[in-house]
């Protein structure tokens, strides 16, 4: 996780906490560990990531992705949300950063870019 990702997650978690919106995540490394550290209300865990991804997609209303590399499970999780007709929001990143691959690729495939965090909180009201 980059310093940029860490900052965005911190800002996003503060906004969501003030709106009393439940934040869920999966217990894995990277951005998810920062979300847990900052107070995720529900944490999914286990060894079968396909099953966990499906459970998260069944439980949550939307998916917000801050960073994810080319080989991360982020794309599999996003696929589960898309298959269920749920919105996927992504924070764009620099094209030279490996951690921005998943978000930038998903935006190219139709995910909703988060240009300003405040815009996301408007959607969640």
Secondary structure, DSSP 8 states (H G I E B T S, - for coil): --HHHHHHHHHHHHHHHHTT---EEES-STHHHHHHHTT-SEEE--S-HHHHHHHHHHH-S-EEE----TTSTHHHHHHHHHHTT--EEE----TT-GGGHHHHHHHHTT-EE-SSHHHHHHHT-
